[in-house]
Amino acid sequence: VPADAAAFKLKGDLSAESDEPVPLDLTGVAPEKCKPILKLTKTGATPADNVDLTIAAKCQRKGGGTLVVSGVEWADIETAAADRGLIKKWMNNLGLVKP
């Protein structure tokens, strides 16, 4: 969890696609197979209109192993100064890289 959730956002300038993250629809996937690991909130006109969008999920593969699907470029994530190293920590916790 970011130290300053308000400062966690996408910069939107890494590539031409950066300003349009792709939300993932996991409604047809069994919860034990795929779990959301990163969500962004799309701000509505009022707080009641806000919508949480899953933009990354961790899935167990049928033959073993893990698949991480992301609708954003990880390098485009901007965190607060207090959260430097947060992305690396997430990758370590997901078991995608060795600490």
OpenMM code with the backbone's topology and positions (N, CA, C; nanometers):
from openmm import Vec3, app, unit

residues = "VAL PRO ALA ASP ALA ALA ALA PHE LYS LEU LYS GLY ASP LEU SER ALA GLU SER ASP GLU PRO VAL PRO LEU ASP LEU THR GLY VAL ALA PRO GLU LYS CYS LYS PRO ILE LEU LYS LEU THR LYS THR GLY ALA THR PRO ALA ASP ASN VAL ASP LEU THR ILE ALA ALA LYS CYS GLN ARG LYS GLY GLY GLY THR LEU VAL VAL SER GLY VAL GLU TRP ALA ASP ILE GLU THR ALA ALA ALA ASP ARG GLY LEU ILE LYS LYS TRP MET ASN ASN LEU GLY LEU VAL LYS PRO".split()
positions = [
    Vec3(0.0847, -0.1175, 0.0000),
    Vec3(0.0000, 0.0000, 0.0000),
    Vec3(0.0892, 0.1237, 0.0000),
    Vec3(0.0665, 0.2147, -0.0903),
    Vec3(0.1465, 0.3375, -0.0933),
    Vec3(0.1322, 0.4183, 0.0352),
    Vec3(0.2384, 0.4842, 0.0760),
    Vec3(0.2357, 0.5696, 0.1950),
    Vec3(0.1415, 0.6874, 0.1734),
    Vec3(0.1368, 0.7393, 0.0519),
    Vec3(0.0534, 0.8547, 0.0198),
    Vec3(-0.0319, 0.8184, -0.1015),
    Vec3(-0.1473, 0.7564, -0.0757),
    Vec3(-0.2302, 0.7052, -0.1854),
    Vec3(-0.2721, 0.8150, -0.2828),
    Vec3(-0.2842, 0.9380, -0.2362),
    Vec3(-0.3252, 1.0464, -0.3250),
    Vec3(-0.2179, 1.0784, -0.4282),
    Vec3(-0.0921, 1.0455, -0.3975),
    Vec3(0.0172, 1.0772, -0.4884),
    Vec3(0.0488, 0.9626, -0.5843),
    Vec3(-0.0220, 0.8525, -0.5735),
    Vec3(0.0014, 0.7373, -0.6593),
    Vec3(-0.0817, 0.7520, -0.7850),
    Vec3(-0.0151, 0.7608, -0.8995),
    Vec3(-0.0883, 0.7808, -1.0245),
    Vec3(-0.0032, 0.7365, -1.1419),
    Vec3(-0.0604, 0.7441, -1.2598),
    Vec3(0.0141, 0.7195, -1.3830),
    Vec3(0.0584, 0.8544, -1.4377),
    Vec3(0.1845, 0.8615, -1.4796),
    Vec3(0.2354, 0.9864, -1.5364),
    Vec3(0.1712, 1.0145, -1.6717),
    Vec3(0.1528, 0.9079, -1.7520),
    Vec3(0.0877, 0.9237, -1.8817),
    Vec3(0.1784, 0.9753, -1.9907),
    Vec3(0.3112, 0.9616, -1.9720),
    Vec3(0.4008, 1.0174, -2.0735),
    Vec3(0.5116, 0.9223, -2.1192),
    Vec3(0.5034, 0.7954, -2.0830),
    Vec3(0.6077, 0.7009, -2.1219),
    Vec3(0.6020, 0.6681, -2.2715),
    Vec3(0.4810, 0.6486, -2.3221),
    Vec3(0.4626, 0.6199, -2.4645),
    Vec3(0.3291, 0.6787, -2.5094),
    Vec3(0.2978, 0.6610, -2.6354),
    Vec3(0.1716, 0.7150, -2.6885),
    Vec3(0.0502, 0.6507, -2.6210),
    Vec3(0.0657, 0.5281, -2.5679),
    Vec3(-0.0448, 0.4575, -2.5043),
    Vec3(-0.0558, 0.4840, -2.3543),
    Vec3(0.0427, 0.5505, -2.2973),
    Vec3(0.0494, 0.5656, -2.1515),
    Vec3(-0.0714, 0.6346, -2.0896),
    Vec3(-0.1328, 0.7261, -2.1614),
    Vec3(-0.2443, 0.7997, -2.1012),
    Vec3(-0.3772, 0.7255, -2.1128),
    Vec3(-0.3748, 0.6006, -2.1623),
    Vec3(-0.4965, 0.5216, -2.1739),
    Vec3(-0.4746, 0.3807, -2.1195),
    Vec3(-0.4743, 0.3651, -1.9866),
    Vec3(-0.4581, 0.2305, -1.9307),
    Vec3(-0.5737, 0.1403, -1.9728),
    Vec3(-0.5464, 0.0123, -1.9864),
    Vec3(-0.6476, -0.0839, -2.0283),
    Vec3(-0.7010, -0.1571, -1.9052),
    Vec3(-0.8278, -0.1337, -1.8680),
    Vec3(-0.8836, -0.2060, -1.7534),
    Vec3(-0.9072, -0.3526, -1.7894),
    Vec3(-0.8921, -0.4394, -1.6896),
    Vec3(-0.9117, -0.5828, -1.7093),
    Vec3(-1.0473, -0.6237, -1.6529),
    Vec3(-1.1218, -0.7041, -1.7274),
    Vec3(-1.2506, -0.7537, -1.6815),
    Vec3(-1.2316, -0.8982, -1.6366),
    Vec3(-1.2355, -0.9210, -1.5058),
    Vec3(-1.2154, -1.0549, -1.4506),
    Vec3(-1.3461, -1.1213, -1.4099),
    Vec3(-1.4603, -1.0681, -1.4538),
    Vec3(-1.5896, -1.1200, -1.4093),
    Vec3(-1.6116, -1.2652, -1.4500),
    Vec3(-1.5569, -1.3091, -1.5602),
    Vec3(-1.5767, -1.4467, -1.6055),
    Vec3(-1.4684, -1.5427, -1.5597),
    Vec3(-1.3806, -1.4966, -1.4715),
    Vec3(-1.2679, -1.5783, -1.4261),
    Vec3(-1.2899, -1.6151, -1.2796),
    Vec3(-1.2696, -1.7414, -1.2466),
    Vec3(-1.2856, -1.7854, -1.1076),
    Vec3(-1.1876, -1.7100, -1.0182),
    Vec3(-1.2359, -1.6597, -0.9029),
    Vec3(-1.1505, -1.5787, -0.8146),
    Vec3(-1.0236, -1.6494, -0.7689),
    Vec3(-1.0275, -1.7829, -0.7571),
    Vec3(-0.9066, -1.8545, -0.7153),
    Vec3(-0.8047, -1.8666, -0.8284),
    Vec3(-0.8446, -1.8366, -0.9500),
    Vec3(-0.7539, -1.8434, -1.0652),
    Vec3(-0.6832, -1.7116, -1.0920),
    Vec3(-0.7548, -1.5995, -1.0809),
    Vec3(-0.6973, -1.4677, -1.1077),
    Vec3(-0.7419, -1.3699, -0.9998),
    Vec3(-0.6449, -1.2976, -0.9459),
    Vec3(-0.6744, -1.1982, -0.8427),
    Vec3(-0.6243, -1.0613, -0.8878),
    Vec3(-0.7067, -0.9579, -0.8699),
    Vec3(-0.6598, -0.8219, -0.9001),
    Vec3(-0.5428, -0.7864, -0.8083),
    Vec3(-0.4393, -0.7255, -0.8648),
    Vec3(-0.3258, -0.6836, -0.7815),
    Vec3(-0.3013, -0.5328, -0.7883),
    Vec3(-0.3668, -0.4649, -0.8821),
    Vec3(-0.3514, -0.3203, -0.8913),
    Vec3(-0.4782, -0.2606, -0.9505),
    Vec3(-0.5310, -0.1609, -0.8804),
    Vec3(-0.6506, -0.0911, -0.9276),
    Vec3(-0.6242, 0.0581, -0.9289),
    Vec3(-0.6863, 0.1263, -1.0217),
    Vec3(-0.6883, 0.2721, -1.0248),
    Vec3(-0.8327, 0.3159, -1.0100),
    Vec3(-0.8522, 0.4341, -0.9579),
    Vec3(-0.9866, 0.4881, -0.9457),
    Vec3(-1.0081, 0.5930, -1.0536),
    Vec3(-1.1106, 0.5716, -1.1339),
    Vec3(-1.1508, 0.6709, -1.2334),
    Vec3(-1.2466, 0.7660, -1.1620),
    Vec3(-1.2049, 0.8921, -1.1501),
    Vec3(-1.2810, 0.9907, -1.0748),
    Vec3(-1.4042, 1.0352, -1.1516),
    Vec3(-1.5189, 1.0281, -1.0835),
    Vec3(-1.6439, 1.0728, -1.1426),
    Vec3(-1.6764, 1.2143, -1.0992),
    Vec3(-1.7952, 1.2603, -1.1353),
    Vec3(-1.8393, 1.3958, -1.1002),
    Vec3(-1.8522, 1.4122, -0.9491),
    Vec3(-1.8918, 1.3046, -0.8808),
    Vec3(-1.8997, 1.3039, -0.7345),
    Vec3(-1.8289, 1.1777, -0.6857),
    Vec3(-1.7912, 1.1722, -0.5583),
    Vec3(-1.7275, 1.0497, -0.5072),
    Vec3(-1.8117, 0.9237, -0.5302),
    Vec3(-1.9424, 0.9368, -0.5279),
    Vec3(-2.0293, 0.8216, -0.5526),
    Vec3(-2.0168, 0.7708, -0.6962),
    Vec3(-1.9707, 0.8566, -0.7872),
    Vec3(-1.9555, 0.8198, -0.9281),
    Vec3(-1.8189, 0.7591, -0.9587),
    Vec3(-1.7284, 0.7571, -0.8615),
    Vec3(-1.5960, 0.6993, -0.8835),
    Vec3(-1.6074, 0.5505, -0.9164),
    Vec3(-1.5182, 0.5031, -1.0031),
    Vec3(-1.5179, 0.3629, -1.0434),
    Vec3(-1.3770, 0.3080, -1.0271),
    Vec3(-1.3653, 0.1933, -0.9566),
    Vec3(-1.2361, 0.1258, -0.9456),
    Vec3(-1.2155, 0.0386, -1.0680),
    Vec3(-1.1002, 0.0518, -1.1322),
    Vec3(-1.0653, -0.0258, -1.2513),
    Vec3(-0.9466, -0.1154, -1.2193),
    Vec3(-0.9621, -0.2455, -1.2401),
    Vec3(-0.8500, -0.3374, -1.2244),
    Vec3(-0.7585, -0.3191, -1.3451),
    Vec3(-0.6315, -0.2885, -1.3185),
    Vec3(-0.5382, -0.2695, -1.4303),
    Vec3(-0.4229, -0.3690, -1.4273),
    Vec3(-0.4215, -0.4591, -1.3274),
    Vec3(-0.3226, -0.5670, -1.3251),
    Vec3(-0.3796, -0.6824, -1.2437),
    Vec3(-0.3502, -0.8044, -1.2876),
    Vec3(-0.3991, -0.9240, -1.2195),
    Vec3(-0.2915, -1.0309, -1.2205),
    Vec3(-0.2937, -1.1135, -1.1169),
    Vec3(-0.2017, -1.2265, -1.1037),
    Vec3(-0.2842, -1.3537, -1.1180),
    Vec3(-0.2467, -1.4377, -1.2148),
    Vec3(-0.3242, -1.5575, -1.2451),
    Vec3(-0.2370, -1.6823, -1.2334),
    Vec3(-0.2995, -1.7896, -1.1817),
    Vec3(-0.2318, -1.9188, -1.1750),
    Vec3(-0.2560, -1.9916, -1.3064),
    Vec3(-0.1478, -2.0400, -1.3673),
    Vec3(-0.1606, -2.1105, -1.4945),
    Vec3(-0.2003, -2.2550, -1.4706),
    Vec3(-0.2773, -2.3110, -1.5604),
    Vec3(-0.3280, -2.4469, -1.5474),
    Vec3(-0.2148, -2.5482, -1.5317),
    Vec3(-0.1088, -2.5310, -1.6078),
    Vec3(0.0042, -2.6235, -1.6027),
    Vec3(0.1071, -2.5872, -1.4972),
    Vec3(0.0759, -2.4884, -1.4143),
    Vec3(0.1695, -2.4424, -1.3125),
    Vec3(0.2297, -2.3091, -1.3525),
    Vec3(0.2770, -2.2383, -1.2552),
    Vec3(0.3376, -2.1086, -1.2792),
    Vec3(0.2382, -1.9955, -1.2632),
    Vec3(0.2897, -1.8757, -1.2782),
    Vec3(0.2107, -1.7549, -1.2572),
    Vec3(0.2183, -1.6657, -1.3799),
    Vec3(0.1057, -1.6048, -1.4128),
    Vec3(0.0980, -1.5101, -1.5230),
    Vec3(0.0477, -1.3785, -1.4660),
    Vec3(0.1197, -1.2709, -1.4912),
    Vec3(0.0739, -1.1389, -1.4505),
    Vec3(0.0339, -1.0628, -1.5757),
    Vec3(-0.0899, -1.0149, -1.5761),
    Vec3(-0.1442, -0.9398, -1.6886),
    Vec3(-0.1588, -0.7953, -1.6433),
    Vec3(-0.1078, -0.7034, -1.7246),
    Vec3(-0.1124, -0.5630, -1.6874),
    Vec3(-0.1642, -0.4782, -1.8024),
    Vec3(-0.2511, -0.3858, -1.7684),
    Vec3(-0.3046, -0.2928, -1.8673),
    Vec3(-0.2345, -0.1584, -1.8637),
    Vec3(-0.1195, -0.1530, -1.7941),
    Vec3(-0.0405, -0.0304, -1.7871),
    Vec3(0.1065, -0.0642, -1.8060),
    Vec3(0.1819, 0.0380, -1.8375),
    Vec3(0.3273, 0.0234, -1.8425),
    Vec3(0.3785, 0.0531, -1.7017),
    Vec3(0.4374, -0.0464, -1.6365),
    Vec3(0.4799, -0.0318, -1.4974),
    Vec3(0.5723, 0.0873, -1.4789),
    Vec3(0.6543, 0.1148, -1.5775),
    Vec3(0.7489, 0.2262, -1.5654),
    Vec3(0.6778, 0.3612, -1.5673),
    Vec3(0.5504, 0.3638, -1.6031),
    Vec3(0.4748, 0.4889, -1.6077),
    Vec3(0.4128, 0.5234, -1.4716),
    Vec3(0.4217, 0.4310, -1.3753),
    Vec3(0.3638, 0.4565, -1.2431),
    Vec3(0.4490, 0.5587, -1.1693),
    Vec3(0.3814, 0.6602, -1.1183),
    Vec3(0.4481, 0.7653, -1.0419),
    Vec3(0.4038, 0.7553, -0.8961),
    Vec3(0.5003, 0.7486, -0.8075),
    Vec3(0.4692, 0.7391, -0.6647),
    Vec3(0.5214, 0.8627, -0.5920),
    Vec3(0.4769, 0.8782, -0.4686),
    Vec3(0.5287, 0.9849, -0.3840),
    Vec3(0.6725, 0.9516, -0.3452),
    Vec3(0.7462, 1.0517, -0.3014),
    Vec3(0.8852, 1.0307, -0.2602),
    Vec3(0.8959, 0.9238, -0.1528),
    Vec3(0.7973, 0.9173, -0.0630),
    Vec3(0.7994, 0.8180, 0.0449),
    Vec3(0.7848, 0.6752, -0.0075),
    Vec3(0.7395, 0.6613, -0.1322),
    Vec3(0.7150, 0.5292, -0.1898),
    Vec3(0.8194, 0.4871, -0.2928),
    Vec3(0.9334, 0.5515, -0.2943),
    Vec3(1.0383, 0.5093, -0.3884),
    Vec3(1.0695, 0.3625, -0.3620),
    Vec3(1.0782, 0.2848, -0.4659),
    Vec3(1.1055, 0.1422, -0.4517),
    Vec3(0.9801, 0.0572, -0.4361),
    Vec3(0.8609, 0.1204, -0.4389),
    Vec3(0.7367, 0.0462, -0.4202),
    Vec3(0.7144, -0.0564, -0.5308),
    Vec3(0.7411, -0.0203, -0.6546),
    Vec3(0.7193, -0.1133, -0.7657),
    Vec3(0.8090, -0.2354, -0.7503),
    Vec3(0.9344, -0.2150, -0.7153),
    Vec3(1.0254, -0.3284, -0.6941),
    Vec3(0.9748, -0.4168, -0.5803),
    Vec3(0.9245, -0.3545, -0.4741),
    Vec3(0.8706, -0.4310, -0.3615),
    Vec3(0.7514, -0.5153, -0.4074),
    Vec3(0.6622, -0.4568, -0.4896),
    Vec3(0.5494, -0.5328, -0.5426),
    Vec3(0.5981, -0.6519, -0.6236),
    Vec3(0.6939, -0.6280, -0.7121),
    Vec3(0.7452, -0.7366, -0.7957),
    Vec3(0.8052, -0.8476, -0.7093),
    Vec3(0.8757, -0.8106, -0.6045),
    Vec3(0.9317, -0.9108, -0.5126),
    Vec3(0.8190, -0.9887, -0.4448),
    Vec3(0.7177, -0.9169, -0.3954),
    Vec3(0.6066, -0.9818, -0.3261),
    Vec3(0.5261, -1.0730, -0.4179),
    Vec3(0.5197, -1.0389, -0.5455),
    Vec3(0.4478, -1.1229, -0.6424),
    Vec3(0.5295, -1.2445, -0.6826),
    Vec3(0.6569, -1.2472, -0.6426),
    Vec3(0.7441, -1.3572, -0.6799),
    Vec3(0.7932, -1.3480, -0.8228),
    Vec3(0.7902, -1.2281, -0.8808),
    Vec3(0.8312, -1.2121, -1.0210),
    Vec3(0.9811, -1.1870, -1.0338),
    Vec3(1.0397, -1.1304, -0.9318),
    Vec3(1.1846, -1.1086, -0.9316),
    Vec3(1.2379, -1.1514, -0.7958),
    Vec3(1.3651, -1.1826, -0.7927),
    Vec3(1.4254, -1.2204, -0.6651),
    Vec3(1.4782, -1.0950, -0.5972),
    Vec3(1.4573, -1.0862, -0.4647),
    Vec3(1.5038, -0.9640, -0.3928),
    Vec3(1.6531, -0.9445, -0.4005),
] * unit.nanometer
topology = app.Topology()
chain = topology.addChain("A")
for resn in residues:
    res = topology.addResidue(resn, chain)
    for name in ("N", "CA", "C"):
        topology.addAtom(name, app.Element.getBySymbol(name[0]), res)
